[in-house]
């Protein structure tokens, strides 16, 4: 025959002859460890020329992700500045006029009009795409950890996020634009390499690269790092953020690409911001959206030092207090989030908009009244000038003076509370870091309390919002308060107030988010002062350790509230008391190598599993391979008592609903098995081929399990052959890949790898397909498309080994296979979560 090579040509049970050459079916060749030569390959082959081209394209795409993320940051920064200047310009003029005429209520109404309008638009955008709410960091952390959150990296999400954060920041809410930049960069990283979007279905490019989840996850890591780099001007910190906060799989090549992407984003944003603001194109003066300026003692003060060894003791104490404050912030926000989940989210979506407007109303009134009533009028003097060279951040000294607000104060004085509240948050942070003698201790204490409570209430409402800048500003106020107390009441005149403000910001932010490595590097890069490395690192470590005594980080809390099965970096030592058989799921939904269409459709429509084991039933398995009291598999001898079967495991679990002890991993149905010795001279390989593949039993089950069936009948031995994904089965059905009973499986159409991945990443939903044209009695041969050698573990494998394999390799399904090749269960991400393992461990202890 012309097309006989690599396919079944005659009717022999396990082999055939085409001309004079003997060939085997693909599944037989898999068992034998051989490969087949085909003109139309199912899986792509290693091609060095293609590999070099693939790598070059990957570098270009990574560069494009960095540039696009930088441009997104430029867009956000430009319009936030535009809207903020417009609002504060109108309000400042109104307040100055009404302070004399007695019409401050009109000024408050004007401020309310601006803020409520901006927040209303931000809430409407979140109604369009709900996942655009918040900072997006918990969702991206889940994505990098291996959990797919629906809609999290869609183009519509990016648009709603970018425009929403414009309005929420300009609306005066205590939120930042830096956190959403991480989410925006991740969306750019996920979408740009695909050259297509579900929101723009008519735009299609034939781009054959990067059609896998692993490639997409790598690009999302690069995009998230680019977002951090654009937000803080910290490319190294962005790289470490992606490594520390989520990525399950990491390698050296990915590190270099992510760093390159972060550098591209930083310098793209720096180039355009410097040119637009200073007209000096190519000067690179503004590396990120948030800059801390240059920390430098005045040349006239010879006794000034940024920090001394004696200050480290104060920094440790500030770290402890920052950890306590962060834990308090997280606990309060967790209670608010639970209240919203119970009382706000179930109600009509308009209620979420009303909540956002209420927060905006209260925030605006508190800011206005606090500035008018609680602010202290202080004399304008030379001390209000910047205490160091800040030319990179302020063009002239007039710009510095313009940030000082004279609201509600007589001439030649300024309002210190209004100076903090009626400026953009980034400007307020710079004032706390660099201006000396501007704020009284009472003002700083009141500002800290008000800002703390309002920021805690704000995070979680239905607007795009970041938490980095509010935490930095709140912590900076705390640090300046400590510096003022030490200077005024203890008499430590040598301390530099800006350093204490920076350490306070690091302590509070570290207590809230519990990041260590990446946050240390981000703050060092933002300050451009390497001498701050030691105090920042010590402060963050102490803040994290203190906060961990009371609660998790804010992002982990929100991940837990969403019920996402997030995997930690490693398991606890005591978890090694558990084995794979203790945590696996023994009730399997599986397919046969040759399965009828009606069976596949029924399985796909009645389950939500993403992968299915490919198995054959072996009712005579134990009889055929029994030799005395031993089973033989792959020339390795195993004692019968050490073999775990599905029936034995299910009986063991049914005997005790409270505990599944790993110490009883034995075959509970030994007494029901009789041994029959096979012929000594029979070839073992031929037995395996006959038993496993010829014929395929139960193409469509003749009967469903009944209550009268024994445990062995209900849980028959299943020989494991591989895994096939839901998306692959759906693709085979859509394309009509099947054959009839009267034909050989060789007549089934074959799809190439490119055809199988054509619909990636949006595969059709089985519920939306019209399969009326397919004959339900037709048969689908899934063996050419399954993964014949997935990662598997033994039932006796320690949970720590299972966990490390699952996480480091980025797995979603891990079959548990016993010594004779029978699948006895499957492990998914849910089976390895901290809560699930703790429950299994408690059950284990109850049986000891």
C-alpha positions in Angstrom: 0.0 0.0 0.0 1.1 3.6 -0.6 0.1 4.9 2.8 1.0 1.9 4.9 4.0 3.3 6.6 3.3 4.1 10.3 -0.3 2.8 10.2 -2.2 -0.5 10.6 -2.4 -2.2 7.2 -3.7 -5.7 7.9 -5.9 -7.6 10.4 -3.3 -9.2 12.6 -4.0 -8.8 16.3 -1.0 -6.7 17.3 1.0 -6.2 14.2 0.7 -6.2 10.4 2.7 -6.6 7.2 2.9 -4.1 4.5 4.9 -5.6 1.7 7.6 -7.4 3.6 7.9 -4.9 6.5 6.2 -5.4 9.8 4.7 -2.3 11.4 2.9 -1.6 14.7 0.2 0.7 15.8 1.3 4.0 17.5 0.3 2.7 20.9 2.3 -0.5 20.5 5.4 1.6 19.5 4.9 3.7 22.6 5.0 0.5 24.8 8.1 -0.7 22.9 9.8 2.6 23.3 10.2 3.0 19.5 9.3 6.0 17.4 7.4 6.2 14.1 8.5 8.1 11.0 5.7 10.1 9.5 5.5 12.6 6.7 2.9 14.7 8.7 4.2 14.8 12.2 1.9 15.1 15.1 4.4 16.8 17.4 7.0 19.3 16.4 10.6 18.0 16.0 13.8 19.6 17.2 15.1 21.8 14.4 18.1 23.9 15.2 17.3 26.5 12.5 13.8 26.8 13.7 15.1 26.9 17.3 17.3 29.8 16.6 14.5 31.7 14.8 12.2 30.9 17.7 14.7 32.3 20.2 15.2 35.5 18.1 11.5 36.1 17.8 11.1 35.6 21.6 13.7 38.3 22.3 12.0 40.7 20.0 8.6 40.0 21.6 10.1 40.5 25.1 11.4 43.9 23.9 8.0 44.8 22.5 6.3 43.9 25.8 8.7 46.2 27.7 8.2 49.1 25.3 4.4 48.8 25.3 4.3 48.6 29.1 6.4 51.7 29.3 4.0 53.5 26.9 1.0 52.4 29.0 2.7 53.9 32.1 3.3 57.1 30.1 -0.4 57.3 29.1 -1.6 56.8 32.7 0.9 59.3 34.1 0.1 62.0 31.6 -3.6 61.9 32.0 -3.5 61.6 35.8 -1.3 64.7 36.0 -3.7 66.5 33.6 -6.9 65.7 35.5 -5.2 66.3 38.9 -3.9 69.7 37.8 -7.3 70.7 36.4 -9.1 69.7 39.6 -6.6 71.2 42.1 -6.3 74.4 40.0 -10.0 75.1 40.1 -10.3 74.1 43.8 -7.3 76.1 44.9 -8.6 79.3 43.2 -12.1 78.7 44.7 -10.7 78.1 48.3 -8.5 81.2 48.2 -11.5 83.4 47.1 -14.0 81.8 49.4 -11.7 82.0 52.4 -12.3 85.8 52.3 -15.9 85.8 51.2 -17.1 83.0 53.5 -18.3 80.6 50.8 -16.2 77.5 51.6 -19.2 75.3 51.2 -19.2 76.1 47.5 -15.5 75.1 47.3 -16.4 71.8 48.9 -19.2 71.2 46.4 -16.8 71.9 43.5 -14.3 69.4 45.0 -17.1 66.8 45.5 -18.3 67.4 41.9 -14.9 66.6 40.5 -14.2 63.6 42.7 -17.6 61.9 42.4 -17.6 62.3 38.7 -14.2 60.7 38.3 -15.0 57.9 40.7 -18.3 57.2 39.0 -16.6 56.7 35.7 -14.0 54.4 37.4 -16.8 52.3 38.9 -18.7 52.0 35.5 -15.5 50.6 33.9 -15.3 48.0 36.6 -18.9 47.0 35.9 -17.9 46.3 32.3 -15.0 44.1 33.4 -15.2 43.1 37.1 -11.7 41.6 37.2 -10.3 45.2 36.6 -11.1 46.1 40.2 -8.4 46.3 42.8 -4.6 46.2 42.0 -4.7 43.0 40.1 -1.6 41.7 41.9 -3.5 38.8 43.7 -4.9 37.7 40.3 -1.5 37.9 38.6 0.1 36.1 41.4 -2.4 33.3 41.0 -1.8 33.2 37.2 1.9 32.9 37.6 1.4 30.2 40.2 -0.5 28.2 37.6 -4.1 29.1 38.2 -6.1 30.5 35.3 -8.4 33.3 36.4 -11.1 34.0 33.8 -10.7 37.2 31.9 -7.6 38.4 33.9 -5.4 38.9 30.8 -7.9 40.1 28.3 -7.6 43.2 26.2 -10.9 44.6 27.6 -9.5 44.1 31.1 -6.5 46.2 30.1 -8.6 49.0 28.8 -10.9 49.1 31.8 -7.9 48.9 34.1 -5.9 51.7 32.5 -8.8 54.2 32.1 -10.3 53.2 35.5 -7.1 53.9 37.4 -6.9 57.3 35.7 -10.3 58.3 37.1 -9.9 56.6 40.6 -6.5 58.4 41.2 -7.8 61.7 39.8 -10.9 61.3 41.9 -9.0 61.8 45.1 -9.3 58.2 46.4 -6.5 57.0 48.5 -5.2 54.6 45.9 -2.2 54.4 43.7 -1.5 53.9 40.0 1.6 51.8 40.5 -0.1 48.6 41.5 -2.4 48.4 38.5 0.7 48.9 36.3 1.8 45.4 37.3 -1.5 44.0 36.1 -1.4 46.1 32.9 2.1 44.9 32.1 1.0 41.3 32.6 -1.9 41.7 30.2 0.4 43.2 27.6 2.7 40.2 28.1 -0.1 37.8 27.7 -1.7 39.4 24.6 1.1 40.8 22.5 2.8 37.4 21.7 -0.6 36.0 20.5 -1.2 38.8 18.0 -4.9 38.3 18.5 -7.6 39.2 20.9 -11.1 37.8 21.7 -12.3 41.5 21.9 -11.1 42.0 18.3 -12.1 38.8 16.6 -11.8 40.2 13.1 -8.1 41.0 13.5 -6.2 37.8 12.9 -2.5 37.3 12.3 -0.9 34.1 11.2 1.7 34.0 14.0 2.7 30.4 14.6 4.9 30.9 17.7 4.2 30.7 21.4 1.0 28.5 21.3 1.4 27.0 24.8 0.5 27.8 28.3 4.2 27.8 29.4 5.2 30.4 26.9 2.3 32.5 27.8 3.1 32.3 31.5 6.7 33.3 30.8 5.6 36.4 28.9 3.2 37.3 31.7 6.1 37.1 34.1 8.0 39.4 31.9 5.1 41.8 31.6 4.5 41.9 35.4 8.2 42.6 35.9 8.0 45.4 33.3 5.1 46.9 35.2 7.1 47.1 38.4 10.0 48.5 36.6 7.9 51.2 34.9 6.1 52.1 38.2 9.3 52.5 40.3 12.1 52.7 37.9 13.4 49.5 39.3 14.2 46.9 36.6 16.1 44.5 38.9 13.3 44.8 41.5 10.8 44.0 38.9 12.6 40.9 37.9 12.8 39.7 41.5 9.1 40.6 42.0 8.1 38.1 39.3 10.4 35.5 40.8 9.3 36.1 44.5 5.6 36.6 44.1 4.4 33.9 41.8 6.3 32.1 39.1 6.2 28.4 39.6 8.7 27.6 36.9 11.9 29.6 36.5 15.2 29.1 34.7 18.3 31.1 33.8 17.1 32.0 30.3 13.9 33.4 31.6 15.7 35.6 34.1 17.7 37.3 31.4 14.7 37.9 29.2 12.6 39.3 32.1 15.4 41.6 33.1 15.7 42.8 29.5 12.0 43.4 29.3 12.1 45.4 32.6 15.0 47.5 31.3 13.1 48.2 28.1 10.0 49.4 30.0 12.1 51.6 32.4 14.0 53.4 29.7 11.0 53.8 27.4 9.0 55.5 30.1 12.1 57.5 31.2 12.8 58.7 27.7 9.3 60.1 27.0 8.6 61.5 30.5 11.9 63.4 30.5 11.2 64.8 27.1 7.6 65.8 27.8 8.2 67.4 31.2 11.6 69.0 30.7 11.8 69.2 26.9 15.2 67.4 27.2 14.8 64.4 24.9 17.3 61.7 25.7 18.3 63.1 29.1 16.6 60.2 31.1 15.9 62.2 34.2 12.6 60.4 35.4 13.1 56.7 35.6 9.7 55.7 37.0 6.2 56.9 37.8 7.2 57.2 41.5 10.6 58.7 42.3 12.0 59.2 45.8 14.5 61.8 44.9 18.1 62.1 46.1 18.8 61.7 49.8 21.6 64.1 50.6 22.6 66.1 53.7 23.0 69.8 53.3 26.6 70.9 52.7 26.3 73.5 55.5 25.4 70.8 58.1 28.7 68.9 58.9 27.1 66.8 61.6 24.4 65.4 59.4 24.6 61.7 58.4 21.9 59.8 56.4 22.1 57.1 59.1 24.4 55.7 61.7 24.9 52.4 63.5 23.0 53.7 66.5 20.0 54.3 64.3 19.7 50.6 63.5 18.1 50.0 66.9 15.4 52.5 66.1 14.9 50.9 62.7 14.3 47.5 64.2 11.7 49.0 66.6 10.1 50.8 63.6 10.0 47.4 61.8 8.2 45.8 64.7 5.7 48.7 64.8 5.3 48.6 61.0 4.6 44.8 61.2 1.9 45.4 63.9 0.3 48.3 61.9 0.4 46.2 58.7 -1.2 43.2 60.5 -3.9 45.6 61.8 -4.5 47.0 58.4 -4.8 43.5 56.9 -7.2 42.2 59.5 -9.5 45.3 59.2 -9.4 45.0 55.4 -10.2 41.3 55.6 -13.3 41.9 57.7 -14.4 44.6 55.2 -13.8 42.2 52.3 -15.9 39.5 54.0 -18.7 42.0 54.7 -18.6 43.1 51.0 -18.8 39.5 49.9 -21.8 38.8 52.0 -23.8 42.1 51.8 -22.6 44.0 48.7 -21.6 41.7 45.9 -24.8 39.5 46.0 -26.9 42.7 45.4 -27.3 44.5 42.0 -24.2 45.9 40.5 -25.4 49.4 41.1 -24.8 48.9 44.8 -21.1 48.6 44.2 -21.1 51.9 42.3 -23.0 53.5 45.2 -20.4 52.1 47.7 -17.6 53.7 45.7 -19.4 57.0 45.6 -19.9 56.8 49.3 -16.2 56.2 49.9 -15.4 59.1 47.6 -17.9 61.4 49.4 -16.6 60.6 52.9 -12.9 60.9 51.8 -13.5 64.3 50.2 -15.4 65.6 53.2 -12.7 64.3 55.6 -9.9 65.8 53.5 -11.6 69.2 53.3 -12.7 69.4 56.9 -9.4 68.1 58.3 -7.4 70.7 56.3 -9.7 73.4 57.4 -10.0 72.5 61.1 -7.1 70.3 62.0 -4.4 71.9 60.0 -1.7 74.1 61.6 -0.7 77.4 60.1 3.0 77.6 60.1 5.3 80.4 59.1 6.9 80.1 55.7 10.6 80.2 56.0 13.7 78.9 54.3 13.3 75.6 56.2 10.4 74.9 53.9 12.7 74.5 51.0 13.9 71.2 49.8 16.7 70.1 52.1 18.8 68.6 49.3 19.4 68.7 45.6 16.2 67.5 43.9 16.7 68.9 40.5 15.7 65.7 38.9 12.3 65.9 40.5 11.5 69.7 40.7 12.4 71.9 37.8 12.8 75.1 39.9 12.5 76.2 43.5 9.2 77.9 42.5 7.7 74.5 41.8 8.7 73.4 45.3 7.1 76.4 46.9 3.9 75.8 44.8 3.4 72.5 46.5 3.0 74.2 49.9 -0.7 75.0 50.4 -1.8 78.2 52.2 -5.5 77.1 52.5 -7.4 78.6 55.4 -4.3 80.4 56.7 -3.3 84.1 56.7 -0.6 85.6 54.6 3.0 84.4 55.0 1.8 81.1 56.5 0.9 77.7 55.1 -1.4 74.8 56.1 0.7 71.7 56.8 -2.4 69.4 56.7 -3.6 70.8 53.4 0.0 70.5 52.1 -0.3 66.7 52.5 -4.0 66.3 51.5 -4.2 68.7 48.6 -1.3 67.4 46.6 -0.8 64.3 44.5 0.3 61.4 46.7 3.7 61.3 45.0 4.3 64.9 45.8 3.3 64.3 49.4 5.7 61.4 49.7 8.5 63.7 48.4 7.7 66.3 50.9 7.9 63.8 53.8 11.1 62.5 52.4 12.9 65.7 51.8 11.3 68.9 53.3 12.6 69.7 56.8 10.6 71.3 59.5 7.3 71.4 57.5 5.0 69.3 59.6 4.1 69.3 63.3 3.9 66.0 65.2 0.2 66.5 65.9 -0.5 67.0 62.2 1.5 63.9 61.2 -0.3 61.8 63.8 -3.7 62.9 62.7 -2.8 62.5 59.1 -1.6 59.0 59.7 -4.7 57.9 61.5 -7.1 59.4 59.0 -5.1 58.1 56.0 -4.8 54.7 57.6 -8.5 54.2 58.1 -9.6 55.7 54.8 -7.0 53.7 52.8 -8.1 50.5 54.5 -11.7 51.2 53.7 -10.9 52.1 50.1 -8.9 49.0 49.1 -11.5 46.5 47.9 -14.2 48.8 46.5 -15.1 48.4 42.8 -12.5 50.6 41.3 -9.0 49.9 39.9 -6.7 50.7 42.8 -3.2 50.2 44.0 -1.9 49.8 47.5 1.8 50.6 47.1 1.6 54.4 47.2 -1.0 54.7 50.0 1.1 52.4 52.1 4.3 54.3 51.4 2.6 57.6 52.2 1.1 56.3 55.4 4.4 54.8 56.5 6.3 57.9 55.5 4.1 60.0 57.8 4.7 57.5 60.6 8.5 57.7 60.0 8.5 61.5 60.0 6.5 61.4 63.2 9.2 59.2 64.8 11.9 61.5 63.6 10.1 64.6 65.0 9.7 62.9 68.4 13.3 61.9 68.5 14.5 65.4 67.6 12.1 67.4 69.7 11.6 65.4 72.8 14.7 63.2 73.1 17.2 65.6 71.7 18.8 63.5 69.0 19.7 66.3 66.6 22.0 64.2 64.4 19.2 62.1 62.7 18.1 62.8 59.2 14.3 63.0 59.0 14.1 61.8 55.4 15.8 58.5 56.3 13.3 57.9 59.1 10.5 58.7 56.7 11.9 56.2 54.2 12.3 53.5 56.8 8.8 54.1 58.1 7.4 53.7 54.6 9.3 50.5 54.1 8.2 49.2 57.5 4.5 49.8 56.9 4.6 48.6 53.3 6.5 45.5 54.3 4.0 44.8 57.1 1.1 45.0 54.7 2.4 43.1 51.6 5.0 40.9 53.4 7.5 41.1 50.5 11.2 41.0 51.3 13.7 40.5 48.5 12.0 42.3 45.7 10.7 45.2 47.9 14.2 45.8 49.3 15.7 46.1 45.8 12.8 48.2 44.6 13.3 50.7 47.4 17.0 50.8 46.9 16.6 51.4 43.2 14.0 54.1 43.8 16.2 56.0 46.2 19.4 55.5 44.1 21.3 55.1 47.4 23.0 51.8 48.0 23.9 52.7 51.6 20.2 52.3 52.5 20.4 48.6 51.6 21.1 47.3 55.1 18.5 49.4 57.1 15.8 48.7 54.5 16.5 45.0 54.5 16.6 44.7 58.3 13.4 46.7 58.6 11.5 44.7 56.0 12.6 41.4 57.6 11.5 42.5 61.0 8.2 43.8 59.7 7.5 40.6 57.9 8.3 38.4 60.8 6.2 40.5 63.2 3.2 40.6 60.8 3.4 36.9 60.1 2.6 36.2 63.7 -0.9 37.6 63.3 -2.0 37.3 59.7 -0.9 36.7 56.1 0.0 39.5 53.6 -2.8 41.5 52.1 -2.5 39.8 48.7 -2.5 36.3 50.2 -5.6 37.2 52.2 -7.5 38.2 49.1 -6.3 35.1 47.3 -7.6 33.0 50.1 -11.0 34.9 50.2 -11.4 34.0 46.5 -10.8 30.4 47.2 -8.0 30.0 44.7 -5.8 26.9 45.2 -2.5 28.7 45.5 0.6 26.6 46.1 3.2 27.8 48.5 6.9 27.4 47.9 7.2 24.3 50.0 5.3 22.1 52.4 5.8 21.9 56.1 8.1 19.1 57.5 5.2 17.3 59.2 3.4 16.8 55.9 5.9 14.0 55.1 3.8 11.8 57.2 1.4 11.7 54.3 1.8 9.8 51.1 0.5 10.3 47.6 -2.3 7.8 48.2 -3.5 9.8 51.2 -4.1 13.0 49.2 -5.1 11.6 45.7 -8.6 11.4 44.2 -9.4 7.7 43.6 -12.7 8.3 41.8 -11.6 8.8 38.2 -13.2 10.0 35.0 -11.3 8.4 32.2 -11.5 7.6 28.5 -10.4 4.6 26.5 -7.9 4.7 23.7 -10.7 4.1 21.2 -13.9 5.7 22.5 -17.3 6.4 20.9 -18.3 10.0 20.2 -21.4 9.7 22.4 -19.2 8.7 25.3 -16.8 11.6 24.8 -19.6 14.1 24.5 -21.2 12.8 27.6 -18.0 12.9 29.6 -17.1 16.4 28.4 -20.6 17.8 29.1 -21.0 16.3 32.6 -17.5 17.1 34.0 -15.3 20.1 34.2 -12.0 18.3 34.3 -9.2 19.7 32.1 -7.5 16.3 31.5 -8.5 12.7 31.5 -6.5 9.5 31.9 -6.4 7.2 28.9 -6.8 3.6 30.2 -7.9 0.1 29.3 -9.6 -2.3 31.7 -7.7 -5.3 32.8 -10.0 -7.7 34.6 -7.4 -10.5 34.3 -4.4 -8.4 35.0 -3.5 -10.0 38.4 -4.2 -13.5 37.2 -2.0 -13.2 34.1 1.0 -11.8 35.9 0.8 -13.7 39.1 3.8 -16.0 39.8 3.5 -17.4 43.2 3.2 -14.4 45.5 4.9 -11.9 43.1 3.9 -9.6 40.3 6.4 -9.0 37.4 6.5 -5.6 35.6 9.4 -4.3 33.5 11.7 -7.0 34.9 11.3 -5.8 38.4 9.7 -8.0 41.1 7.3 -6.6 43.6 5.7 -8.4 46.5 1.9 -8.7 46.1 1.3 -7.2 49.5 2.9 -3.9 48.5 0.6 -3.3 45.5 -2.1 -0.7 45.9 -5.3 -1.2 43.8 -8.2 1.1 43.2 -10.6 -1.4 44.8 -8.4 -1.9 47.8 -8.0 1.8 48.3 -11.7 2.5 47.9 -12.5 -0.2 50.4 -10.0 1.2 52.9 -11.5 4.6 52.6 -15.1 3.4 52.8 -14.2 1.5 56.0 -13.3 4.7 57.8 -14.9 7.9 56.7 -12.7 9.9 59.0 -9.3 8.6 58.2 -7.3 7.2 55.4 -4.1 5.9 57.1 -1.1 5.6 54.9 0.1 2.7 57.0 -2.5 0.5 55.5 -1.3 0.7 51.9 -1.9 -2.9 51.1 -4.1 -4.8 48.7 -7.3 -5.3 50.6 -8.7 -7.8 48.0 -5.8 -10.3 48.3 -8.2 -12.9 49.5 -10.4 -12.6 46.5 -7.5 -13.1 44.0 -6.5 -16.6 42.9 -3.2 -17.1 41.3 -2.8 -18.7 37.9 0.7 -19.2 36.5 1.0 -18.2 32.9 3.0 -20.3 30.5 6.6 -20.0 31.4 7.8 -19.8 27.8 5.4 -17.1 26.6 6.9 -13.8 25.6 6.1 -11.2 28.2 6.0 -8.3 25.7 3.4 -10.2 23.5 1.3 -10.7 26.6 1.4 -7.0 27.3 0.4 -6.1 23.8 -2.4 -8.6 23.7 -3.8 -7.7 27.1 -3.5 -4.0 26.7 -4.4 -3.2 23.1 -6.1 -6.2 21.5 -9.0 -5.7 21.5 -9.9 -2.5 23.2 -12.6 -3.5 25.6 -15.7 -1.5 26.3 -15.7 1.1 23.5 -18.9 2.1 25.0 -19.8 0.7 28.4 -22.5 -2.0 28.2 -23.8 -1.3 31.7 -23.5 1.3 34.4 -22.3 0.4 37.9 -25.1 -0.8 40.1 -25.5 -1.2 43.9 -25.1 -4.9 43.6 -21.6 -4.7 42.2 -18.7 -5.7 44.4 -15.9 -3.3 45.1 -13.7 -5.1 42.5 -16.4 -4.8 39.8 -17.0 -1.1 40.6 -13.3 -0.3 40.6 -11.7 -2.6 38.1 -8.0 -2.4 37.4 -7.2 0.3 34.9 -3.9 0.2 32.9 -2.6 3.7 32.5 -1.5 4.8 29.0 -1.4 8.5 29.1 -3.2 11.8 29.5 -5.3 13.7 27.1 -6.6 17.3 27.6 -10.1 18.5 27.3 -9.1 21.0 24.7 -7.6 18.2 22.6 -10.8 16.1 22.8 -13.0 19.1 21.8 -10.7 19.9 18.9 -10.9 16.3 17.7 -14.7 16.4 17.8 -14.9 19.8 16.1 -12.8 18.6 13.2 -14.5 15.3 12.9 -11.5 13.1 13.6 -13.1 9.7 13.9 -13.6 6.4 12.1 -16.5 3.9 11.9 -16.7 0.4 13.4 -16.3 -1.2 10.0 -13.0 0.6 9.3 -9.6 0.5 10.8 -8.2 3.2 13.0 -5.7 3.9 10.2 -8.6 5.5 8.3 -9.0 8.2 10.9 -7.9 11.7 9.7 -4.7 12.9 11.3 -4.1 16.4 12.6 -0.8 18.1 12.9 0.5 20.0 16.0 -0.3 23.3 14.4 -3.8 22.3 13.6 -4.4 21.1 17.2 -3.1 24.4 18.6 -4.9 26.6 16.1 -7.6 27.7 18.5 -5.2 28.4 21.4 -5.8 30.0 23.8 -9.6 30.1 23.4 -10.7 26.6 22.6 -14.4 26.0 21.8 -16.8 25.2 24.7 -18.4 21.7 24.4 -21.7 23.2 25.4 -21.7 25.6 22.4 -20.9 23.1 19.8 -23.4 21.7 17.3 -22.5 18.0 17.0 -25.6 16.8 15.2 -23.7 16.0 12.1 -21.5 13.5 13.9 -22.6 9.9 14.2 -22.6 9.1 17.9 -21.5 5.5 17.1 -18.3 6.7 15.4 -15.1 6.0 17.3 -12.3 8.4 18.1 -8.7 7.1 18.4 -7.1 9.4 20.9 -3.7 7.6 21.2 -1.9 9.8 18.6 -2.8 12.9 20.5 -2.4 11.9 24.2 0.7 12.5 26.2 2.0 8.9 26.6 4.6 9.7 29.2 3.4 12.3 31.7 4.9 12.8 35.1 3.6 10.1 37.5 4.2 9.2 41.1 3.9 6.0 43.1 1.2 5.7 45.8 4.0 5.6 48.4 5.7 8.8 47.4 6.1 11.4 50.2 3.8 14.4 49.9 6.9 16.8 49.9 8.2 15.0 46.8 4.8 15.2 45.1 4.6 18.9 46.0 8.0 19.8 44.6 7.5 17.9 41.4 4.0 19.4 40.9 5.1 23.0 41.6 8.5 23.2 40.0 7.4 21.5 36.7 4.2 23.6 36.5 1.9 20.6 36.5 -1.9 20.6 36.6 -2.5 16.9 36.8 -0.3 14.2 38.4 -1.5 10.5 37.9 -0.7 8.1 40.7 0.3 4.8 39.2 1.1 1.6 41.1 3.9 -0.9 40.4 2.1 -2.8 37.6 1.1 0.3 35.6 -2.4 0.7 37.0 -3.7 4.1 37.7 -5.1 4.3 41.2 -5.8 8.0 41.5 -4.9 11.5 40.3 -3.6 14.5 42.1 -4.5 18.1 41.1 -3.7 21.5 42.6 -6.6 21.3 45.0 -5.1 18.2 46.6 -1.9 20.0 47.5 -3.3 23.2 49.0 -2.4 24.0 52.6 -6.0 23.6 53.9 -6.4 20.3 52.2 -3.1 18.9 53.4 -3.9 20.1 57.0 -7.3 18.3 56.9 -5.6 15.1 55.7 -2.9 15.4 58.3 -5.6 15.7 61.1 -7.3 12.6 59.8 -4.0 10.8 59.8 -3.3 11.7 63.4 -6.7 10.5 64.5 -5.9 7.0 63.3 -2.5 6.7 65.1 
